[in-house]
Amino acid sequence: KPEVLSHQQIVF
Amino acid sequence: MMTKFVKTKEYEASQFDDEWVILNTDQFTATKVNEVGGFCWGLLDNEHTVDSIAEEVKQHFEIVEDTESFKHDIDQFLKELHRYGLVTNVS
């Protein structure tokens, strides 16, 4: 099953 | 007419074991997807419908899946990518 495991904002 | 999906942009994607990380360099986000998700992402260089992606995935992974629920999974996945700005609806 295609899944999004995580989604995060990148902070520089 | 069925909705088609395509990558918003050729964002960088890297594979780590069975997972893929897609970097959205416009919104500065990192989206991690599983192996099947990474395969779907690779297909989206070209326009695809949920049906056409489901067919490609089933062939590639030799899946014997109840078609409707499998399409539903892919539809949900694409909508999530769309929400994160990674794919765009076409037509």
Backbone of each chain as nested JSON, in Angstrom:
{
  "chains": [
    {"id": "A", "residues": [
      {"number": 1, "name": "LYS", "atoms": {"N": [0.862, -1.174, 0.0], "CA": [0.0, 0.0, 0.0], "C": [0.903, 1.229, 0.0]}},
      {"number": 2, "name": "PRO", "atoms": {"N": [0.718, 2.146, -0.954], "CA": [1.563, 3.345, -0.951], "C": [1.215, 4.218, 0.25]}},
      {"number": 3, "name": "GLU", "atoms": {"N": [2.225, 4.597, 0.999], "CA": [1.962, 5.363, 2.221], "C": [2.958, 6.497, 2.4]}},
      {"number": 4, "name": "VAL", "atoms": {"N": [2.462, 7.607, 2.93], "CA": [3.349, 8.681, 3.384], "C": [3.7, 8.369, 4.833]}},
      {"number": 5, "name": "LEU", "atoms": {"N": [4.983, 8.164, 5.094], "CA": [5.416, 7.773, 6.44], "C": [5.619, 8.98, 7.343]}},
      {"number": 6, "name": "SER", "atoms": {"N": [6.086, 10.074, 6.75], "CA": [6.255, 11.299, 7.544], "C": [6.375, 12.49, 6.61]}},
      {"number": 7, "name": "HIS", "atoms": {"N": [6.081, 13.64, 7.157], "CA": [6.177, 14.878, 6.371], "C": [6.655, 15.962, 7.32]}},
      {"number": 8, "name": "GLN", "atoms": {"N": [7.832, 16.519, 7.036], "CA": [8.426, 17.467, 7.976], "C": [8.906, 18.728, 7.288]}},
      {"number": 9, "name": "GLN", "atoms": {"N": [8.793, 19.817, 8.02], "CA": [9.358, 21.084, 7.562], "C": [10.852, 21.067, 7.852]}},
      {"number": 10, "name": "ILE", "atoms": {"N": [11.644, 21.511, 6.885], "CA": [13.088, 21.581, 7.092], "C": [13.428, 22.975, 7.587]}},
      {"number": 11, "name": "VAL", "atoms": {"N": [14.165, 23.056, 8.706], "CA": [14.554, 24.354, 9.263], "C": [16.039, 24.549, 9.026]}},
      {"number": 12, "name": "PHE", "atoms": {"N": [16.375, 25.618, 8.338], "CA": [17.777, 25.927, 8.072], "C": [18.275, 26.92, 9.109]}}
    ]},
    {"id": "B", "residues": [
      {"number": 1, "name": "MET", "atoms": {"N": [-14.572, 12.64, -16.939], "CA": [-13.166, 12.379, -17.262], "C": [-12.373, 12.17, -15.968]}},
      {"number": 2, "name": "MET", "atoms": {"N": [-11.492, 11.193, -15.951], "CA": [-10.744, 10.88, -14.742], "C": [-9.618, 11.881, -14.523]}},
      {"number": 3, "name": "THR", "atoms": {"N": [-9.403, 12.212, -13.263], "CA": [-8.341, 13.158, -12.92], "C": [-6.978, 12.522, -13.148]}},
      {"number": 4, "name": "LYS", "atoms": {"N": [-6.094, 13.307, -13.745], "CA": [-4.718, 12.85, -13.926], "C": [-3.818, 13.599, -12.953]}},
      {"number": 5, "name": "PHE", "atoms": {"N": [-2.779, 12.931, -12.539], "CA": [-1.807, 13.528, -11.62], "C": [-0.435, 13.533, -12.272]}},
      {"number": 6, "name": "VAL", "atoms": {"N": [0.352, 14.535, -11.924], "CA": [1.733, 14.616, -12.413], "C": [2.551, 15.368, -11.364]}},
      {"number": 7, "name": "LYS", "atoms": {"N": [3.85, 15.134, -11.356], "CA": [4.708, 15.855, -10.405], "C": [4.592, 17.356, -10.618]}},
      {"number": 8, "name": "THR", "atoms": {"N": [4.52, 18.092, -9.52], "CA": [4.502, 19.551, -9.61], "C": [5.815, 20.043, -10.202]}},
      {"number": 9, "name": "LYS", "atoms": {"N": [6.883, 19.358, -9.829], "CA": [8.22, 19.752, -10.246], "C": [9.114, 18.527, -10.068]}},
      {"number": 10, "name": "GLU", "atoms": {"N": [10.249, 18.523, -10.714], "CA": [11.159, 17.378, -10.58], "C": [11.941, 17.512, -9.274]}},
      {"number": 11, "name": "TYR", "atoms": {"N": [11.243, 17.268, -8.167], "CA": [11.901, 17.375, -6.863], "C": [12.84, 16.196, -6.646]}},
      {"number": 12, "name": "GLU", "atoms": {"N": [13.904, 16.466, -5.899], "CA": [14.9, 15.435, -5.591], "C": [14.288, 14.358, -4.7]}},
      {"number": 13, "name": "ALA", "atoms": {"N": [14.52, 13.098, -5.053], "CA": [14.052, 11.991, -4.216], "C": [15.211, 11.02, -4.006]}},
      {"number": 14, "name": "SER", "atoms": {"N": [15.423, 10.624, -2.76], "CA": [16.523, 9.711, -2.438], "C": [15.97, 8.477, -1.748]}},
      {"number": 15, "name": "GLN", "atoms": {"N": [16.563, 7.331, -2.081], "CA": [16.1, 6.082, -1.488], "C": [17.009, 5.667, -0.34]}},
      {"number": 16, "name": "PHE", "atoms": {"N": [16.403, 5.305, 0.787], "CA": [17.13, 4.773, 1.938], "C": [16.472, 3.447, 2.3]}},
      {"number": 17, "name": "ASP", "atoms": {"N": [17.156, 2.363, 1.974], "CA": [16.581, 1.028, 2.174], "C": [15.238, 0.944, 1.436]}},
      {"number": 18, "name": "ASP", "atoms": {"N": [14.157, 0.709, 2.177], "CA": [12.85, 0.556, 1.524], "C": [12.027, 1.835, 1.571]}},
      {"number": 19, "name": "GLU", "atoms": {"N": [12.681, 2.94, 1.857], "CA": [11.933, 4.193, 1.967], "C": [12.517, 5.238, 1.025]}},
      {"number": 20, "name": "TRP", "atoms": {"N": [11.678, 6.183, 0.662], "CA": [12.104, 7.29, -0.188], "C": [11.844, 8.602, 0.533]}},
      {"number": 21, "name": "VAL", "atoms": {"N": [12.757, 9.544, 0.371], "CA": [12.553, 10.884, 0.921], "C": [12.51, 11.868, -0.241]}},
      {"number": 22, "name": "ILE", "atoms": {"N": [11.398, 12.583, -0.347], "CA": [11.209, 13.563, -1.421], "C": [11.402, 14.954, -0.826]}},
      {"number": 23, "name": "LEU", "atoms": {"N": [12.32, 15.712, -1.413], "CA": [12.611, 17.056, -0.903], "C": [11.89, 18.099, -1.749]}},
      {"number": 24, "name": "ASN", "atoms": {"N": [10.985, 18.811, -1.118], "CA": [10.304, 19.914, -1.793], "C": [11.12, 21.174, -1.53]}},
      {"number": 25, "name": "THR", "atoms": {"N": [11.88, 21.591, -2.526], "CA": [12.801, 22.717, -2.334], "C": [12.107, 24.066, -2.459]}},
      {"number": 26, "name": "ASP", "atoms": {"N": [10.808, 24.054, -2.758], "CA": [10.059, 25.312, -2.789], "C": [9.44, 25.602, -1.421]}},
      {"number": 27, "name": "GLN", "atoms": {"N": [8.955, 24.544, -0.781], "CA": [8.315, 24.723, 0.529], "C": [9.218, 24.265, 1.678]}},
      {"number": 28, "name": "PHE", "atoms": {"N": [10.423, 23.781, 1.33], "CA": [11.379, 23.284, 2.332], "C": [10.757, 22.211, 3.215]}},
      {"number": 29, "name": "THR", "atoms": {"N": [10.282, 21.147, 2.57], "CA": [9.73, 20.021, 3.316], "C": [10.393, 18.732, 2.854]}},
      {"number": 30, "name": "ALA", "atoms": {"N": [10.4, 17.757, 3.744], "CA": [10.893, 16.417, 3.415], "C": [9.751, 15.444, 3.668]}},
      {"number": 31, "name": "THR", "atoms": {"N": [9.373, 14.714, 2.625], "CA": [8.269, 13.764, 2.741], "C": [8.812, 12.359, 2.547]}},
      {"number": 32, "name": "LYS", "atoms": {"N": [8.624, 11.531, 3.56], "CA": [9.125, 10.159, 3.494], "C": [7.98, 9.23, 3.105]}},
      {"number": 33, "name": "VAL", "atoms": {"N": [8.214, 8.41, 2.086], "CA": [7.185, 7.462, 1.637], "C": [7.784, 6.055, 1.616]}},
      {"number": 34, "name": "ASN", "atoms": {"N": [6.903, 5.061, 1.627], "CA": [7.404, 3.683, 1.611], "C": [7.781, 3.27, 0.184]}},
      {"number": 35, "name": "GLU", "atoms": {"N": [8.17, 2.027, 0.04], "CA": [8.696, 1.555, -1.246], "C": [7.671, 1.69, -2.374]}},
      {"number": 36, "name": "VAL", "atoms": {"N": [6.44, 1.321, -2.093], "CA": [5.396, 1.425, -3.122], "C": [5.126, 2.894, -3.445]}},
      {"number": 37, "name": "GLY", "atoms": {"N": [5.163, 3.718, -2.404], "CA": [4.986, 5.155, -2.618], "C": [6.091, 5.719, -3.494]}},
      {"number": 38, "name": "GLY", "atoms": {"N": [7.314, 5.248, -3.278], "CA": [8.442, 5.695, -4.101], "C": [8.285, 5.272, -5.549]}},
      {"number": 39, "name": "PHE", "atoms": {"N": [7.752, 4.072, -5.747], "CA": [7.509, 3.602, -7.115], "C": [6.454, 4.481, -7.792]}},
      {"number": 40, "name": "CYS", "atoms": {"N": [5.396, 4.797, -7.045], "CA": [4.342, 5.677, -7.586], "C": [4.924, 7.043, -7.943]}},
      {"number": 41, "name": "TRP", "atoms": {"N": [5.788, 7.549, -7.067], "CA": [6.413, 8.855, -7.309], "C": [7.211, 8.833, -8.615]}},
      {"number": 42, "name": "GLY", "atoms": {"N": [7.899, 7.733, -8.856], "CA": [8.678, 7.608, -10.086], "C": [7.8, 7.621, -11.333]}},
      {"number": 43, "name": "LEU", "atoms": {"N": [6.591, 7.078, -11.206], "CA": [5.68, 7.05, -12.36], "C": [5.162, 8.44, -12.715]}},
      {"number": 44, "name": "LEU", "atoms": {"N": [5.161, 9.321, -11.721], "CA": [4.492, 10.61, -11.901], "C": [5.317, 11.632, -12.68]}},
      {"number": 45, "name": "ASP", "atoms": {"N": [6.406, 11.163, -13.306], "CA": [7.093, 12.031, -14.273], "C": [6.134, 12.329, -15.427]}},
      {"number": 46, "name": "ASN", "atoms": {"N": [5.265, 11.353, -15.683], "CA": [4.252, 11.505, -16.731], "C": [2.865, 11.545, -16.085]}},
      {"number": 47, "name": "GLU", "atoms": {"N": [1.905, 12.051, -16.823], "CA": [0.542, 12.138, -16.293], "C": [-0.046, 10.742, -16.122]}},
      {"number": 48, "name": "HIS", "atoms": {"N": [-0.674, 10.534, -14.972], "CA": [-1.278, 9.233, -14.684], "C": [-2.598, 9.416, -13.961]}},
      {"number": 49, "name": "THR", "atoms": {"N": [-3.517, 8.491, -14.215], "CA": [-4.745, 8.428, -13.424], "C": [-4.526, 7.43, -12.297]}},
      {"number": 50, "name": "VAL", "atoms": {"N": [-5.455, 7.417, -11.355], "CA": [-5.376, 6.432, -10.268], "C": [-5.385, 5.023, -10.853]}},
      {"number": 51, "name": "ASP", "atoms": {"N": [-6.233, 4.815, -11.853], "CA": [-6.336, 3.488, -12.476], "C": [-5.018, 3.051, -13.115]}},
      {"number": 52, "name": "SER", "atoms": {"N": [-4.393, 3.974, -13.841], "CA": [-3.164, 3.591, -14.553], "C": [-2.025, 3.326, -13.567]}},
      {"number": 53, "name": "ILE", "atoms": {"N": [-1.984, 4.098, -12.487], "CA": [-0.948, 3.849, -11.47], "C": [-1.207, 2.511, -10.785]}},
      {"number": 54, "name": "ALA", "atoms": {"N": [-2.471, 2.25, -10.472], "CA": [-2.819, 0.984, -9.817], "C": [-2.379, -0.198, -10.684]}},
      {"number": 55, "name": "GLU", "atoms": {"N": [-2.59, -0.072, -11.971], "CA": [-2.22, -1.157, -12.884], "C": [-0.708, -1.369, -12.908]}},
      {"number": 56, "name": "GLU", "atoms": {"N": [0.03, -0.25, -12.979], "CA": [1.505, -0.327, -13.004], "C": [2.042, -0.943, -11.713]}},
      {"number": 57, "name": "VAL", "atoms": {"N": [1.493, -0.501, -10.596], "CA": [1.969, -0.991, -9.295], "C": [1.67, -2.48, -9.146]}},
      {"number": 58, "name": "LYS", "atoms": {"N": [0.488, -2.866, -9.561], "CA": [0.105, -4.278, -9.438], "C": [1.028, -5.169, -10.256]}},
      {"number": 59, "name": "GLN", "atoms": {"N": [1.363, -4.7, -11.45], "CA": [2.256, -5.497, -12.299], "C": [3.659, -5.567, -11.702]}},
      {"number": 60, "name": "HIS", "atoms": {"N": [4.138, -4.421, -11.245], "CA": [5.515, -4.357, -10.746], "C": [5.699, -5.206, -9.488]}},
      {"number": 61, "name": "PHE", "atoms": {"N": [4.73, -5.133, -8.583], "CA": [4.867, -5.838, -7.302], "C": [4.114, -7.17, -7.272]}},
      {"number": 62, "name": "GLU", "atoms": {"N": [3.558, -7.54, -8.421], "CA": [2.842, -8.824, -8.528], "C": [1.771, -8.937, -7.445]}},
      {"number": 63, "name": "ILE", "atoms": {"N": [0.929, -7.94, -7.388], "CA": [-0.076, -7.893, -6.332], "C": [-1.366, -8.563, -6.787]}},
      {"number": 64, "name": "VAL", "atoms": {"N": [-1.926, -9.369, -5.907], "CA": [-3.251, -9.935, -6.149], "C": [-4.16, -9.252, -5.14]}},
      {"number": 65, "name": "GLU", "atoms": {"N": [-4.647, -8.115, -5.535], "CA": [-5.36, -7.242, -4.598], "C": [-6.766, -6.991, -5.094]}},
      {"number": 66, "name": "ASP", "atoms": {"N": [-7.669, -6.879, -4.176], "CA": [-9.011, -6.43, -4.506], "C": [-8.891, -5.041, -5.138]}},
      {"number": 67, "name": "THR", "atoms": {"N": [-9.236, -4.913, -6.394], "CA": [-8.925, -3.723, -7.188], "C": [-9.462, -2.433, -6.586]}},
      {"number": 68, "name": "GLU", "atoms": {"N": [-10.698, -2.442, -6.154], "CA": [-11.307, -1.194, -5.692], "C": [-10.63, -0.652, -4.434]}},
      {"number": 69, "name": "SER", "atoms": {"N": [-10.337, -1.526, -3.486], "CA": [-9.698, -1.034, -2.259], "C": [-8.266, -0.591, -2.55]}},
      {"number": 70, "name": "PHE", "atoms": {"N": [-7.635, -1.266, -3.506], "CA": [-6.271, -0.889, -3.867], "C": [-6.263, 0.483, -4.533]}},
      {"number": 71, "name": "LYS", "atoms": {"N": [-7.225, 0.724, -5.407], "CA": [-7.336, 2.039, -6.054], "C": [-7.624, 3.121, -5.015]}},
      {"number": 72, "name": "HIS", "atoms": {"N": [-8.411, 2.764, -4.04], "CA": [-8.722, 3.723, -2.977], "C": [-7.438, 4.12, -2.231]}},
      {"number": 73, "name": "ASP", "atoms": {"N": [-6.58, 3.127, -1.957], "CA": [-5.306, 3.411, -1.279], "C": [-4.454, 4.376, -2.102]}},
      {"number": 74, "name": "ILE", "atoms": {"N": [-4.396, 4.129, -3.399], "CA": [-3.582, 4.978, -4.279], "C": [-4.186, 6.375, -4.376]}},
      {"number": 75, "name": "ASP", "atoms": {"N": [-5.496, 6.43, -4.445], "CA": [-6.178, 7.725, -4.498], "C": [-5.86, 8.551, -3.247]}},
      {"number": 76, "name": "GLN", "atoms": {"N": [-5.907, 7.907, -2.096], "CA": [-5.598, 8.608, -0.841], "C": [-4.145, 9.084, -0.82]}},
      {"number": 77, "name": "PHE", "atoms": {"N": [-3.269, 8.223, -1.323], "CA": [-1.84, 8.56, -1.363], "C": [-1.599, 9.78, -2.252]}},
      {"number": 78, "name": "LEU", "atoms": {"N": [-2.213, 9.786, -3.428], "CA": [-2.019, 10.905, -4.361], "C": [-2.604, 12.201, -3.806]}},
      {"number": 79, "name": "LYS", "atoms": {"N": [-3.732, 12.082, -3.13], "CA": [-4.335, 13.281, -2.537], "C": [-3.436, 13.861, -1.444]}},
      {"number": 80, "name": "GLU", "atoms": {"N": [-2.768, 12.965, -0.727], "CA": [-1.858, 13.433, 0.318], "C": [-0.654, 14.145, -0.308]}},
      {"number": 81, "name": "LEU", "atoms": {"N": [-0.114, 13.561, -1.375], "CA": [1.008, 14.214, -2.073], "C": [0.57, 15.568, -2.634]}},
      {"number": 82, "name": "HIS", "atoms": {"N": [-0.668, 15.611, -3.099], "CA": [-1.2, 16.865, -3.635], "C": [-1.3, 17.919, -2.533]}},
      {"number": 83, "name": "ARG", "atoms": {"N": [-1.701, 17.475, -1.356], "CA": [-1.827, 18.39, -0.217], "C": [-0.459, 18.964, 0.165]}},
      {"number": 84, "name": "TYR", "atoms": {"N": [0.594, 18.175, -0.04], "CA": [1.94, 18.634, 0.296], "C": [2.602, 19.373, -0.867]}},
      {"number": 85, "name": "GLY", "atoms": {"N": [1.852, 19.573, -1.941], "CA": [2.383, 20.355, -3.062], "C": [3.335, 19.593, -3.962]}},
      {"number": 86, "name": "LEU", "atoms": {"N": [3.348, 18.272, -3.856], "CA": [4.298, 17.483, -4.644], "C": [3.729, 17.068, -5.998]}},
      {"number": 87, "name": "VAL", "atoms": {"N": [2.416, 16.907, -6.069], "CA": [1.791, 16.559, -7.353], "C": [0.679, 17.549, -7.666]}},
      {"number": 88, "name": "THR", "atoms": {"N": [0.356, 17.609, -8.945], "CA": [-0.652, 18.547, -9.433], "C": [-1.73, 17.782, -10.183]}},
      {"number": 89, "name": "ASN", "atoms": {"N": [-2.951, 18.256, -10.053], "CA": [-4.051, 17.687, -10.84], "C": [-3.987, 18.231, -12.258]}},
      {"number": 90, "name": "VAL", "atoms": {"N": [-4.2, 17.352, -13.215], "CA": [-4.244, 17.775, -14.611], "C": [-5.617, 17.408, -15.155]}},
      {"number": 91, "name": "SER", "atoms": {"N": [-6.204, 18.288, -15.951], "CA": [-7.524, 18.114, -16.585], "C": [-8.671, 18.06, -15.586]}}
    ]}
  ]
}
